[in-house]
Amino acid sequence: MKTATLTGQLFFDWFSIVFVLIIVSCATIGVLRGARKTLIHLIIVAIAAVGAFYLCKPLVEGLENGTNWDEGLSSWIYGSIVGSTAEAGTEVPAFTLTESLFRSYISLPDFLWNPFYAVLRTFVPSNALETVAPATPIAETMTRLIFMAGAFGLLFLLIGGAGFTISGIVERLRKRVDRKKPSILSRVVGGVLGLAVAVIAVYCLSLGVDLLGAAQEPGSLDLAQYLHLGEDGYWSLAKWLGDQSFLYDQLLQYFGYFVR
């Protein structure tokens, strides 16, 4: 697990702009709505985050067992890898598939590589003499990470969307009997609670940055490099959040992967 610092040369990236907009928007909405409404939103977002965390594993397993989407995506990624690095498609005995060999094909900072390799090891044949192309377990690992990111994001949106819909209906019914506006104190507290909502939402988005950053195929836009993940001397909000790998490590451990 990596612990990021707040120091370094500031640089521009679009992810940070989005994160800042989310923070400002949530704080502003909190001020406008007041403490009570914003507290309800905070509870909804927290439930959505926890629910997405614990439900993404059965969803991923259900998609992989009930559809062939993972096979199609893995095949496409395999073709892309071999297209950019032909030798990755040459079958070799499983015992030759060392960590250093895989790292020659995948360039990731250590804090992203260690979880990636924890997943990758599970796709390497247990029979040491069985032949397999290095691109095969790499593609299967990237597919699993993309499915994890997609499942977490989808569940977060569905649970959060359902919560906000119910909350909106209840609020409209309440307004029919109580049109009292929030007090100044309520608006201040609402702004603080809005920041808490933003922290949860942005931290969950940073999990997606880590998952997708580790699932970048060779030759494509390198998200980890774009955000300077794991590099000292640079700072942006997205980089700092992306370097916070605690939630990423916890999710992989929940899936049963041992992260060094």
Secondary structure by P-SEA (a helix, b strand, c coil): cbbbbcccbbbbbaaaaaaaaaaaaaaaaaaaaccaaaaaaaaaaaaaaaaaaaaaaaaaaaaaaccaaaaaaaaaaaaaaaaaccccccccccccccaaaaaaaccccaaaaaaaaaaaaaaccccccbbbbaaaaaaaaaaaaaaaaaaaaaaaaaaaaaaaaaaaaaaaaaaacccccccaaaaaaaaaaaaaaaaaaaaaaaaaaaaaaaacccccccccccccccccccccaaaaaaacaaaaaaaaaaaccccc
